[in-house]
Amino acid sequence: MSKNIVHVVGTGTIGEPLIGMLTHFKEQLGIDEVTFNKRTPLKTDRSKVADLLRRGAKLATGKD
């Protein structure tokens, strides 16, 4: 059986609330996994990323 994975690029003005909404309603929406990436991570973004991880989203990273 295939998994329904939603990937959100970025955690900016639209990305962060979208990730939060998708993780909150993922069962109702039929989503198995919510992933996101942060292209330009800053130290000040650590709490934002930690909160998204706590809510159930998964951080996707590149090979770099």
C-alpha positions, 0 to 999 in steps of 0.5 A: 500500500502506498503512503500519502506524503505531503512535502512543504518547501520552506517554513516562512509566512505560509509554510509554517502555518500550513505544516501545522495545519496539515499535521493537525488534520492529517488523519482527516485529510488521509495524510500519512506523513508531513515533511518539510525542508528549511533551505536557509536554516538560522539559529533563530529558527531552531524553536520553530523547527523544534515545534514543527517536529514536536507536532509530528512533521518530519524534517527532510534534508539534502545531502549537503 
